[in-house]
Amino acid sequence: MLFDSEVFQITLLSLQVSATATLISLLIGLPLGTWLALGSFRGRSFILSIINTGMALPPVVVGLVVAMMLWRSGPLGDLHLIYTPVAIIMAQTIIAAPVVTGLTAAALEALDPHLRQQLLGLGASHLQTIWYLWREARLPLLAALMSGFGSVISEVGASMMVGGNIRGQTRVLTTAIVLETSKGEFGTALALSTLLLVLTYLINLALTWIQQRGQKR
Amino acid sequence: MIEIRNILVTRNNRPVLDVAALDIKHGETLAIVGPNGSGKSTLLLALAYLLPTARGDILFNGKPLKQWGELEYRRKISFVFQSPLLLDMTVEQNIALGLTFRGMSKEETHERAGRRIKQLGIESLSKRRASQLSGGEAQRVSLARALVLDPELLLLDEPFAALDPPTRKNLIGELSALLAEDQRMAVFVTHNLNEAAKLSQRIAVIIDGRVRQVGTAMQIKSEPADETVRAFLQDLSQ
């Protein structure tokens, strides 16, 4: 039986973990995607193909790899992170980062190729150029953020494997739904699913509102 | 003054531009004409320090571009492309863009942008978003955005090619007057010899990446330097 305070704690943890993973993915994906979109170097297509493959990484595979790394006998075992929220954040970041990176690169590649030269030709520094290119691509970049968040708030495999679904510590909405279903508590599972859907909807509604407002301006 | 000395520009290891010598004097507008893919835009990009040269030097006021800081040099020039390439913001903000890059104060930016807006007769557009402009209006804004910087060198890459003939004629007339008034050094790339004659004092004909002839429109028409220039002129007249 799930009590209100427990549901609140699970929901809060879900949001904290997924929002942190999305933010870290943004910090990695935005510069990396920009570098891939604007750079011309040997191996660029290969790296892009790896990133694009990473966009479809199965969460359960990510969970397995992260679990092996964080396991007591694994290379990062000494950090004692397995079955902690940090472990879930690590796994979710690995899931979301390629999504944000790939969509950032695609968003910038879709801009007029002369735009960058035009900004430089008007005296922009390289940082100013990148800033204004991001500004021009802000709508697809927001879509990249939404996709990154969507890919982690809804995943269950990685959270289960590296978090362990420990009550009060690493239980998030998706792993709680799996647990309640396995116990035959379909009513609770359904209620939690509805909560997850409503939360996801509200966050996407806010981001879509920002996106549409940008389009109408 | 710009002095081009024995430059070679390559793309994918293939030479696309090979210019032995070409000068542009203070206050002069030089037009570059030539067929598609002849290297006209490549020359402009090299002059803007947006493409590296594999050999030779381009000197600006006696100093090779390589010795100017990239940013320092680019802040002395301005570039107008065939497409207006306006950003998704108001006309006034677009025109002020280069001044913003240079960290100019809001008051001075507003004052300078306002002056150019008035000069180009686009006051009524200044609060509109760039996406709401017609092709001619957008290109006029693009010109204002370049001119507001008072560049020592203005580079124009077929800025009127996509416009309808009446708009094109008007803008060429206005630009010609502005360039003469400001005594600005400019390089104007075009397909059209008549446009080149209206805007520039001298014309350079580039074919297959090489400068074949430099002179006035009259000289080029009456005495083509070689068969390639003659053939190009014939293509233009057809």
Interface residues (C-beta under 8 A of the other chain):
Chain A: D112 H114 L115 Q117 Q118 L120 G121 L122 G123 A124 S125 Q128 Y132 R135 E136 R217
Chain B: L45 A48 L50 L71 R74 R75 I77 S78 F79 F81 S83 L85 L87 D88 L97 G98 F101 R102 R129 R145 A146 L149 L155
